[in-house]
Amino acid sequence: MDERRVIAVDIGGTKIAAAEVVLGSGKPKIGEISKAPTLAQEGGTAVLARVIEAIRGVLASAEGEVCGIGISSAGVIDPSTGDVTYANEVMPGWGGTHLGSEVSAEFGLPCKVLNDVHAHALGEARHGAGAGLGSCLVAAVGTGIGSAFVDRGRIMLGEHSIAGHLGHLSCFEAVGIPCACGRSGHLESVAAGPGIIQRYIALGGNPANSDGESVDGAEIDRRARRGEREAVEAEQFAGGALGHVLGSVVNMLDPAAIVLSGSVAKCCDVWWDAVRAAYAEQAMDPAQATPIVMGSLGDDAPLIGAAENLVSSAYE
């Protein structure tokens, strides 16, 4: 494969990241990543303007001819048009944005858009921990939980482009607990970062860091590594909930591997052991040996996936 230069953009609720990505026969090369605050509360029009500004900055420093723009974005994306068809309160006014066509018209370059978790999964599946496998289930576990199933290099999108919402599957650990989506009983409410913090405090853990600020997930993990009971139990509970759901999903999709990434996946063995033990309780015998591994691309995954989708579509 000849080298292809792509301007890749990752749009999240808190930041916009952009970089030149070079794809070829070897490992993807990522140039210097520019970052800017999304300032999502200012509305979709303002966010789009910042996206265009970020692209313009990276284009100005591109080291060769650029073949197009690949975008990874929060929200439900229609990948055939590049439109944002839905976004929750984290990105007010982002739903309805004609993202792909607006960016393409601005720069006179082809543009393709994927949901951020779909892009993350595509990056890991084609160039990261899932490279060389026939299929993989990729789950990003952080402030929220998203996932995607990639089979033979293609993403399962579903009829409404919402396939892969692992965080909004029911689990018994979350019964009666409200979810950010407006329903209740969903995995995300107990297994994502905020759920771990809430569980830790409910168990009697110290709600403050040493500097007096509110405790965060990284500090809870440090306490779990030291063996603090409340921190260990909070991570075990969250990891167990995730593992139970993963086992059920694998019984339906049967991937070659499960790839976990995101801030929560950086937790210590307390969390990982709980994930694997709960998975084993639910997965059918043929799937017991399915590996559960850490993603290898980190924060670069959605940029690489967005670039990959531009040069070699993930869904057509």
C-alpha positions as CSV (number, residue, x, y, z in Angstrom):
1,M,0.0,0.0,0.0
2,D,1.4,3.4,-1.0
3,E,1.6,6.0,1.7
4,R,-1.6,8.1,2.2
5,R,-1.6,11.3,4.2
6,V,-4.8,12.1,6.1
7,I,-5.8,14.9,8.4
8,A,-7.5,13.1,11.3
9,V,-9.7,14.7,13.9
10,D,-11.1,13.3,17.1
11,I,-14.0,15.3,18.6
12,G,-15.0,14.6,22.1
13,G,-17.0,16.3,24.8
14,T,-14.0,18.0,26.3
15,K,-11.3,18.3,23.6
16,I,-10.7,18.3,19.9
17,A,-7.5,16.5,18.8
18,A,-6.1,16.8,15.3
19,A,-3.0,15.4,13.6
20,E,-1.6,14.3,10.2
21,V,-1.7,10.5,10.0
22,V,0.3,8.6,7.4
23,L,-0.9,5.2,6.5
24,G,1.1,2.7,4.4
25,S,2.4,-0.8,4.6
26,G,3.8,-0.5,8.1
27,K,2.8,1.1,11.4
28,P,0.7,4.3,11.0
29,K,2.7,7.4,11.6
30,I,1.1,10.3,13.6
31,G,2.4,13.8,13.5
32,E,2.3,16.3,16.3
33,I,-1.2,16.3,17.8
34,S,-2.9,19.6,18.3
35,K,-5.5,19.9,21.1
36,A,-8.1,22.4,21.8
37,P,-11.0,22.5,24.3
38,T,-14.3,21.6,22.7
39,L,-16.3,24.1,24.8
40,A,-19.3,22.0,23.9
41,Q,-21.8,24.1,25.9
42,E,-21.4,26.9,23.4
43,G,-23.3,24.8,20.9
44,G,-22.8,22.9,17.7
45,T,-22.1,25.8,15.4
46,A,-19.2,27.0,17.7
47,V,-17.8,23.5,18.0
48,L,-17.9,23.1,14.2
49,A,-15.9,26.4,13.9
50,R,-13.3,25.0,16.2
51,V,-13.0,21.8,14.3
52,I,-12.5,23.7,11.1
53,E,-9.8,25.8,12.8
54,A,-8.0,22.7,14.1
55,I,-8.0,21.2,10.6
56,R,-6.7,24.3,9.0
57,G,-3.8,24.4,11.5
58,V,-2.8,20.8,10.8
59,L,-3.1,21.3,7.0
60,A,-0.8,24.3,7.2
61,S,2.0,22.1,8.6
62,A,1.3,19.0,6.5
63,E,4.5,17.5,5.1
64,G,3.0,16.3,1.8
65,E,-0.1,16.1,-0.3
66,V,-3.2,15.3,1.8
67,C,-5.8,12.9,0.4
68,G,-8.6,13.8,2.7
69,I,-10.0,14.3,6.2
70,G,-11.1,11.6,8.5
71,I,-13.1,12.5,11.6
72,S,-14.0,10.6,14.7
73,S,-16.8,12.3,16.6
74,A,-19.0,11.9,19.7
75,G,-22.6,11.3,18.9
76,V,-24.5,9.0,16.6
77,I,-23.1,9.4,13.1
78,D,-24.6,8.5,9.7
79,P,-21.3,7.4,8.1
80,S,-22.8,7.5,4.6
81,T,-23.4,11.3,4.9
82,G,-21.1,12.3,7.7
83,D,-24.1,13.9,9.6
84,V,-24.4,13.9,13.4
85,T,-27.9,12.4,13.8
86,Y,-28.0,12.5,17.6
87,A,-26.0,13.8,20.5
88,N,-26.8,13.9,24.2
89,E,-26.6,16.8,26.6
90,V,-22.8,16.5,26.8
91,M,-22.8,18.0,23.3
92,P,-25.8,20.4,23.1
93,G,-26.7,21.4,19.6
94,W,-24.3,18.9,18.0
95,G,-27.1,16.7,16.8
96,G,-28.1,17.8,13.3
97,T,-24.7,19.1,12.3
98,H,-23.8,18.2,8.7
99,L,-20.2,17.6,9.8
100,G,-18.8,15.7,6.8
101,S,-20.3,18.0,4.1
102,E,-19.4,21.2,5.9
103,V,-15.8,20.2,6.4
104,S,-15.5,18.9,2.8
105,A,-16.9,22.1,1.4
106,E,-14.6,24.2,3.5
107,F,-11.4,22.5,2.4
108,G,-12.3,21.0,-1.0
109,L,-11.2,17.6,0.2
110,P,-13.0,14.2,0.7
111,C,-14.2,13.8,4.3
112,K,-15.6,10.7,6.1
113,V,-16.9,10.6,9.6
114,L,-17.3,7.8,12.2
115,N,-18.6,7.7,15.7
116,D,-15.6,8.1,18.1
117,V,-15.9,4.6,19.6
118,H,-16.3,3.0,16.1
119,A,-13.2,4.9,15.0
120,H,-11.4,3.8,18.1
121,A,-12.3,0.2,17.5
122,L,-11.3,0.3,13.8
123,G,-7.9,1.6,14.8
124,E,-7.3,-1.2,17.3
125,A,-8.8,-3.8,15.0
126,R,-6.7,-3.0,11.9
127,H,-3.5,-1.6,13.5
128,G,-3.5,-2.3,17.2
129,A,-4.3,-5.2,19.6
130,G,-6.7,-6.8,17.1
131,A,-4.5,-6.6,14.1
132,G,-4.4,-9.9,12.2
133,L,-7.5,-11.3,13.9
134,G,-10.6,-12.2,12.0
135,S,-12.8,-10.3,14.4
136,C,-12.7,-8.4,17.7
137,L,-15.0,-6.8,20.2
138,V,-13.4,-3.5,21.3
139,A,-14.7,-1.7,24.4
140,A,-13.6,1.7,25.6
141,V,-14.2,2.1,29.3
142,G,-13.8,5.6,30.8
143,T,-16.3,8.3,31.7
144,G,-18.8,6.3,29.7
145,I,-18.7,2.9,28.0
146,G,-18.8,2.4,24.3
147,S,-17.9,-0.6,22.1
148,A,-17.9,-1.9,18.5
149,F,-17.7,-5.3,16.9
150,V,-15.3,-5.4,14.0
151,D,-15.6,-8.5,11.7
152,R,-13.1,-9.0,8.8
153,G,-12.1,-5.4,9.1
154,R,-15.7,-4.1,8.9
155,I,-17.6,-2.4,11.7
156,M,-21.1,-3.6,12.6
157,L,-23.2,-0.4,12.5
158,G,-26.8,-1.6,12.8
159,E,-29.9,0.0,11.2
160,H,-29.5,3.3,13.0
161,S,-25.7,3.3,13.4
162,I,-25.9,2.7,17.1
163,A,-24.7,-0.9,17.3
164,G,-22.1,-1.4,20.0
165,H,-23.6,0.5,22.9
166,L,-22.3,-2.0,25.4
167,G,-22.7,0.5,28.2
168,H,-26.5,0.6,27.7
169,L,-27.0,-3.1,28.1
170,S,-28.9,-4.3,31.2
171,C,-26.9,-5.9,34.0
172,F,-28.1,-7.1,37.4
173,E,-25.6,-5.1,39.3
174,A,-27.2,-1.9,38.0
175,V,-30.9,-2.7,38.7
176,G,-32.7,0.4,39.8
177,I,-29.7,2.7,39.2
178,P,-30.4,5.6,36.8
179,C,-28.4,5.9,33.7
180,A,-27.3,9.1,31.8
181,C,-29.3,7.9,28.8
182,G,-32.6,8.4,30.8
183,R,-33.2,4.7,31.4
184,S,-32.0,2.6,34.4
185,G,-30.2,-0.6,35.0
186,H,-27.5,-0.1,32.4
187,L,-23.9,-1.3,32.7
188,E,-22.5,2.2,32.3
189,S,-24.0,3.5,35.5
190,V,-21.9,1.1,37.6
191,A,-18.9,0.1,35.5
192,A,-17.7,3.4,34.0
193,G,-15.5,5.8,36.0
194,P,-18.2,7.8,37.7
195,G,-19.9,4.6,38.8
196,I,-16.7,3.4,40.4
197,I,-16.3,6.7,42.3
198,Q,-19.9,6.5,43.5
199,R,-19.6,2.9,44.6
200,Y,-16.3,3.7,46.5
201,I,-17.8,6.6,48.4
202,A,-21.0,4.5,49.2
203,L,-18.7,1.8,50.7
204,G,-17.3,4.4,53.0
205,G,-14.1,5.4,51.1
206,N,-12.5,8.8,51.7
207,P,-14.2,11.1,49.2
208,A,-11.2,13.5,49.0
209,N,-7.6,13.3,47.6
210,S,-4.7,14.3,49.8
211,D,-4.9,17.9,48.4
212,G,-8.6,18.1,49.5
213,E,-10.0,17.8,46.0
214,S,-12.7,15.2,45.2
215,V,-11.4,11.7,44.7
216,D,-11.0,10.5,41.1
217,G,-10.7,7.1,39.5
218,A,-6.9,7.2,39.3
219,E,-6.6,7.9,43.1
220,I,-9.1,5.1,43.8
221,D,-6.9,2.7,41.8
222,R,-3.8,3.8,43.7
223,R,-5.7,3.0,46.9
224,A,-6.7,-0.4,45.5
225,R,-3.1,-1.2,44.6
226,R,-2.3,-0.5,48.3
227,G,-5.0,-2.9,49.3
228,E,-7.6,-0.4,50.7
229,R,-10.7,-2.5,51.2
230,E,-13.2,0.1,49.9
231,A,-11.2,0.7,46.7
232,V,-10.7,-3.0,46.1
233,E,-14.4,-3.7,46.5
234,A,-15.4,-0.8,44.2
235,E,-13.1,-2.0,41.4
236,Q,-14.2,-5.6,41.9
237,F,-17.8,-4.6,41.6
238,A,-17.3,-2.6,38.5
239,G,-15.0,-5.1,36.8
240,G,-17.5,-7.9,37.7
241,A,-20.4,-6.0,36.1
242,L,-18.4,-5.5,32.9
243,G,-17.2,-9.1,32.8
244,H,-20.7,-10.4,33.1
245,V,-22.0,-8.3,30.2
246,L,-18.9,-9.1,28.1
247,G,-19.5,-12.8,28.6
248,S,-23.2,-12.5,27.4
249,V,-22.2,-10.4,24.4
250,V,-19.5,-12.9,23.4
251,N,-22.1,-15.7,23.5
252,M,-23.9,-13.8,20.7
253,L,-21.0,-12.3,18.6
254,D,-18.1,-14.8,19.2
255,P,-15.1,-12.5,18.5
256,A,-11.6,-13.8,18.3
257,A,-10.6,-11.4,21.1
258,I,-11.9,-8.7,23.4
259,V,-9.9,-5.5,23.4
260,L,-10.3,-3.2,26.4
261,S,-9.1,0.4,26.4
262,G,-9.9,3.7,28.1
263,S,-8.9,5.2,31.5
264,V,-10.7,2.5,33.6
265,A,-8.9,-0.3,31.7
266,K,-5.7,1.2,33.1
267,C,-6.8,-0.1,36.6
268,C,-4.7,-2.7,38.4
269,D,-5.1,-6.4,38.5
270,V,-7.9,-6.1,41.1
271,W,-10.1,-4.8,38.3
272,W,-8.8,-7.1,35.5
273,D,-9.1,-10.2,37.6
274,A,-12.7,-9.3,38.4
275,V,-13.5,-8.8,34.7
276,R,-12.0,-12.1,33.7
277,A,-13.6,-14.0,36.6
278,A,-17.1,-12.6,35.8
279,Y,-16.6,-13.2,32.1
280,A,-15.9,-16.9,32.8
281,E,-19.1,-17.2,34.7
282,Q,-21.2,-16.1,31.7
283,A,-19.3,-17.2,28.5
284,M,-20.2,-20.5,27.0
285,D,-17.5,-23.2,27.0
286,P,-16.3,-22.6,23.4
287,A,-15.7,-19.0,24.3
288,Q,-13.9,-19.5,27.6
289,A,-10.5,-19.2,26.0
290,T,-11.3,-15.9,24.2
291,P,-8.5,-13.6,25.2
292,I,-9.3,-10.3,27.0
293,V,-6.4,-7.9,26.3
294,M,-5.5,-4.3,26.7
295,G,-5.6,-2.0,23.7
296,S,-2.2,-1.0,22.3
297,L,-2.9,2.3,20.6
298,G,-4.1,4.4,23.6
299,D,-5.4,7.8,22.7
300,D,-4.1,7.5,19.2
301,A,-6.7,4.8,18.3
302,P,-9.6,7.1,17.2
303,L,-7.2,9.3,15.0
304,I,-5.8,6.2,13.3
305,G,-9.3,4.7,12.9
306,A,-10.6,7.9,11.4
307,A,-7.7,8.1,8.9
308,E,-8.2,4.4,8.1
309,N,-11.9,4.9,7.4
310,L,-11.1,7.7,5.0
311,V,-8.7,5.6,2.9
312,S,-10.4,2.2,3.2
313,S,-14.0,2.4,4.3
314,A,-14.9,0.5,7.5
315,Y,-18.5,-0.1,6.6
316,E,-19.1,-0.3,2.8
